[in-house]
Amino acid sequence: MGPGDFNGDGRVDVLARDSSGSLWLYPGNGRGGWLARVRVGGGWNVMTALV
């Protein structure tokens, strides 16, 4: 697992929070694109930055 690999598949992923506080995982497809997003959880609207 490397930096930015949040699901352990060896590819770079992105985490994003929407305005309702849902946290979404956008898994990388290994070819410079993204697979379908996956909701990770809710209640993240109190966060202003993810590190």
N, C-alpha and C positions, 0 to 999 in steps of 0.2 A: 504494500500500500504506500503510495507516495503523496506528496502535498496536493491537496485538491481532489484526492480520490476518497470521497466520503462513503462509497458503498463497497469498497474493497475489490473492485474488478480490474484494477490496474489502469484505468482510464481517468482523465481529468473530468471532474464534475463541478457543478455550480450550485450553491445554496442561495435562495432568495426568499425574502419576506414580502408578502403583499400588504396592502393597507388594512386588511381585516385582521392581521396578525398570524396568518397561516404561513408556515415555513415549507418551502418547496425544494425538492431535489431535482435538478435537471441533469440526468446522467449523460456523460459523453458517450458517443458511439464509436470513438476510436478513429474516425475519419474527418474530424473537424466539425461535426454536427452534434445534435442532441437527440436523445430518445424522449419518449413521452415523460412529462414531469410526474413526480410522485410526491404526494403530501406527506411531510414528515411529522408535523404536529401543529398545534395552535397555541395561542396565548403569547406569541412573540411580539405583539404590537407594543410592548413596553420597552423593547430594545431599539436603539437607534443605530447601532453598529454591530456587526458580527465579525469577530476576529478569528 
